[in-house]
Amino acid sequence: MLALLSVSDKRGLVPFAQGLVRLGFELLSTGGTLAALQAAGVPARKVSEHTQSPEILGGRVKTLHPRIHGGLLGRPELESDRAEMAAHGITPISLVAVNLYPFRQTVASGASEAEVIEQIDIGGPAMVRASAKNFRHVTVVVDPEDYGAVLAELEASRATSEETRRRLMRKAFAHTAAYDASISGWLSEQAAEPFPQELTLGFQKVQSLRYGENPHQRGAFYREHAAPAEPTVAFSRVLQGKELSYNNILDLDAALGLVLEFPEQPCAVIIKHNTPCGVALDDALVKAYRTARAIDEVSAFGGIVAFNREVDPATAEALAETFLEAVIAPSYSAEAQKVLSAKKNLRLLEAGPALASPTARPRAQLEARSVSGGLVVHDKDSVEPPLDWKVVSKRAPTAEEEKALRFAWRVCKHVKSNAIVFAEGQKLLAAGGGQTSRVESAKIATARGGEALRGSAVASDAFFPFRDGLDEAARAGATCVIQPGGSVRDAELIAAADEHGMAMVLTGVRHFRH
């Protein structure tokens, strides 16, 4: 029996190869895989000896040979295949362990175009696809995590079952498809072509979820194959707590996106049902969190919290006072972890030091949402640099008002449209969104904020189509407003602001979030 081993990821390679030799397999191998086997004392032959053809073109051509692909694709039940294989000296290959050149890792390392191109595997995908196509006779293994189960089955039955080979076939084609998607995506990036004619996405399963948004819906969590430099939920380390749910993941991502708006200072964000219910900045993390929680303690119960600084013991003690679903932060001190370990079900995610950087920014990327029969894709609404706002009212905002307006504008981006956000200093006071009219969002926010809105700043994610929403904010006590402008009634709105004695600035940028 012949087995061909040629792997980039060498985890578990030697024990797997040793097990195959014990079972009577003769091993064929190439390059670094062969060297690793020989160094461990595992007998293996060069593929070039088997094919009786040398490696050529600097190793670009090693396994592209009829004695390899004939051995993988031959069908022993067909007399014609058996005759041709015998005529050409082709021996069947019954097991293949192949994973592909580290293309994604090479791209992530910042390598040159020439170096990246060299990591486009040719022979590997050809062998994987050939083996998978002929799954009735060939066991193809692309994931080192499968070595143990394959060996155990071979040891028990001297062969793998058709069910196993079918499962490995599906995994093999998914592996090569994701690999090609990575290459296609990189080439599109190189050509500055964010929306190619054929869009192929490749992601790796992290875990099955207990269910999706609701218990009757199935769910799973996927992530990219290589971790980006920027902090992400998908590549955060789970330190404790219950298994993440579909809704936890969405809320954690919303919380992370909002906390990344404020890298310059310790920030605490509380999210409930994908909506901010507490946001505050302060010179100490615990003060920021207590301020954020006090904004709406009822909504904070069962919420998701994000921080942009390490969680210290004082912040951990404050977190422990309220039932929370999950917390994401750059890191946790040992004492903070000890405090929070008493909350057995609380999920703690460590996003890494990039989240604590004063220059932290979310990743510039495409966002995709499924619709019936397709996808809509767009650029992520990323963090903006300081804007050159246009003051259109008679009165310009004071320095304190401008500070509150800038804060409210950054938060507003993360509230469902039609979004209305009230802020004071560097804390959220109230928000309304997800309504079919802007004035209804304003009424919701003013009802929540009450008397606390006296002297506040208000932000609107899009222009006010009528003055009613602005009048509602003025009645609540807002003294200044920020909005994109662009309505046919802008002049009427500016006059209304002047009537109320409010300062108004226009950004020229809209932030709908559907």
Secondary structure, DSSP 8 states (H G I E B T S, - for coil): -EEEEEES--TTHHHHHHHHHHTT-EEEE-HHHHHHHHHTT---EEHHHHHT---BGGGTBSS-SHHHHHHHH--TT-HHHHHHHHHTT-----EEEEE---HHHHHHTT--HHHHHHT--SHHHHHHHHHHHTTTT-EEE--GGGHHHHHHHHHHHSS--HHHHHHHHHHHHHHHHHHHHHHHHHHHHHTT-SS-SS-----EEEEEES-SSSTTS-EEEEE-SS--SS--STT-EEEESS---HHHHHHHHHHHHHHTT-TTS-EEEEEETTEEEEEEE-SSHHHHHHHHHHH-HHHHTTEEEEESS-B-HHHHHHHTTS-EEEEEES-B-HHHHHHHTTSTT-EEEE--GGGG-TT------EEEEEETTEEEEEE----------EE-SSS---HHHHHHHHHHHHHHTTS-SS-EEEEETTEEEEEE-S-SSHHHHHHHHHHHHGGGGTT-EEEESS--SSTHHHHHHHHHT--EEEE----TTHHHHHHHHHHHT-EEEE-S------
